[in-house]
Amino acid sequence: SSGINAEYGYLSFPKGFLLCSSYAAGYVAWMHVVKAYGGIWAYPIFYRINAQQKQVFIGTIVAAMFVIFLCQHALHSLVHGSGDLGIKVTKRSATSPKGKARKVE
């Protein structure tokens, strides 16, 4: 029987941090685009709070996102070691012995 084994990769800390930052910036921008063009806020609480409170709320969401990123990065480093692992996919073919894998390009 053939199957695919995928060894997942993990981004280095700077790349992961940049990805997380990009997502956070995009999320905040998208909330404002929806409000500007659709007239609705993503969070109903935004109708009841002032601009400064919205900034604190959004800042808290973004900060929580980074705390979660840092925690999962630390946990991954503890379990798997640190470093840029890349992504490796291997596929077992029907003709290769069971358990043997070859690299899929």
PADREN-343453 format. One record per residue (C-alpha): residue in three letters; x, y, z. Coordinates in pm, 1 decimal, always signed. Each point is the difference from the previous one (the first is absolute). Layout:
<pts>
PT dodo x y z
PT ala X Y Z;
...
</pts>
This chain:
<pts>
PT dodo x y z
PT ser +0.0 +0.0 +0.0;
PT ser +127.8 +345.1 -78.5;
PT gly -35.4 +305.2 +216.3;
PT ile +138.9 +343.0 +53.9;
PT asn +208.3 +89.4 +300.9;
PT ala +31.5 +371.8 +56.4;
PT glu +258.1 +130.1 +240.1;
PT tyr -120.9 +348.3 +79.3;
PT gly +234.3 +292.4 +4.2;
PT tyr +13.2 +291.3 +234.0;
PT leu +94.5 +354.6 -88.3;
PT ser +295.9 +163.5 +169.6;
PT phe -91.2 +249.8 +270.1;
PT pro +49.8 +314.3 -214.6;
PT lys -202.7 -145.2 -288.0;
PT gly -274.9 -117.0 +235.0;
PT phe -6.4 +334.5 +177.9;
PT leu -25.7 +180.7 -335.1;
PT leu -283.5 -228.8 -106.7;
PT cys -183.3 +55.9 +328.9;
PT ser +52.0 +377.5 -29.1;
PT ser -130.1 +0.7 -356.1;
PT tyr -308.4 -195.2 +102.6;
PT ala -68.7 +235.0 +293.3;
PT ala +37.6 +310.9 -218.4;
PT gly -221.3 -151.1 -269.1;
PT tyr -264.6 -98.2 +255.0;
PT val -15.4 +348.1 +152.3;
PT ala -5.5 +162.4 -345.9;
PT trp -278.0 -233.8 -114.2;
PT met -213.4 +86.8 +305.2;
PT his +26.5 +366.9 -96.9;
PT val -71.6 -66.7 -368.9;
PT val -316.8 -189.6 +94.0;
PT lys -106.4 +289.7 +221.8;
PT ala +79.1 +261.4 -267.3;
PT tyr -176.9 -176.4 -287.7;
PT gly -256.2 -217.5 +177.8;
PT gly -84.3 +222.9 +292.8;
PT ile +34.5 -278.0 +257.0;
PT trp +264.7 -87.2 +255.1;
PT ala +134.7 -353.0 +33.1;
PT tyr -53.4 +20.6 +375.4;
PT pro -337.8 +138.0 +121.2;
PT ile +170.7 +145.7 +307.5;
PT phe +160.9 +260.2 -230.7;
PT tyr -335.9 +179.5 -22.9;
PT arg +5.9 +63.1 +374.9;
PT ile +361.4 +106.7 +57.3;
PT asn +193.4 +309.9 -101.7;
PT ala +306.1 +18.9 -229.9;
PT gln +254.6 -35.6 +282.5;
PT gln -176.3 -306.6 +136.1;
PT lys -3.9 -150.2 -351.6;
PT gln +377.0 +50.8 -20.2;
PT val +46.8 -178.9 +332.5;
PT phe -230.0 -283.2 -111.4;
PT ile +180.6 -46.3 -333.6;
PT gly +338.8 +31.0 +171.4;
PT thr -103.8 -273.0 +243.9;
PT ile -104.8 -229.5 -284.4;
PT val +330.6 +56.1 -181.6;
PT ala +200.2 -45.5 +321.4;
PT ala -183.4 -327.5 +73.2;
PT met +81.1 -117.8 -353.3;
PT phe +371.5 +63.2 +61.9;
PT val -6.9 -165.2 +344.2;
PT ile -154.4 -311.1 -156.3;
PT phe +263.9 +9.4 -277.2;
PT leu +282.9 +28.3 +255.2;
PT cys -141.8 -282.7 +213.5;
PT gln -42.0 -238.9 -290.3;
PT his +345.3 +90.6 -132.2;
PT ala +154.5 -69.3 +341.2;
PT leu -190.3 -328.4 +31.6;
PT his +106.6 -108.2 -347.6;
PT ser +363.9 +85.9 +79.6;
PT leu -16.2 -205.9 +320.1;
PT val -143.5 -302.3 -176.2;
PT his +175.2 +12.1 -337.3;
PT gly +298.2 +227.9 +52.2;
PT ser +39.4 +336.7 -162.3;
PT gly +92.0 +96.9 -352.1;
PT asp -144.6 +36.2 -344.7;
PT leu -115.0 -349.4 -89.0;
PT gly -147.8 +65.7 -343.5;
PT ile -264.0 -233.0 -139.0;
PT lys +71.3 -353.9 -110.8;
PT val -260.5 -225.8 -161.3;
PT thr +67.1 -366.9 -55.4;
PT lys -212.7 -251.1 -186.4;
PT arg +7.6 -374.3 +28.4;
PT ser -50.4 -162.3 -338.1;
PT ala -163.3 -336.3 -56.1;
PT thr +327.1 -135.8 -139.8;
PT ser +226.9 +113.2 +281.1;
PT pro +32.8 -218.4 +309.0;
PT lys -242.8 +79.9 +277.8;
PT gly +136.7 +264.6 +229.8;
PT lys +242.9 +131.0 -257.9;
PT ala -73.3 +349.4 -122.6;
PT arg +116.7 +196.1 -294.7;
PT lys +6.0 +376.2 -33.4;
PT val -271.7 +155.4 -215.6;
PT glu +129.8 +293.4 -202.6;
</pts>
